[in-house]
Amino acid sequence: MKAIGINGSSRKDGNTAILINTVFSELNKVGIETGLIQLASYDIQPCRGCFACKGRQNCISSINHRPYPSATCRCNDRI
């Protein structure tokens, strides 16, 4: 089993990361694999409203809008 934590705080090693890592230490004790995504590491830009994606199911912009979907799809649980 795998669990992933997504930290949306602007401080990578702040209180939110400490709490997530506390949960992860307990999960690791029972053999659950964990991973942490720090959103502060990514340059996430808002939608530009160009509607080029309409009907395509994805954004055509090269800007990194969604850094985590492939990692979250491979996990059983998310924090």
Order of alpha helices (4+ residues) and beta strands (2+ residues): beta-alpha-beta-alpha-beta
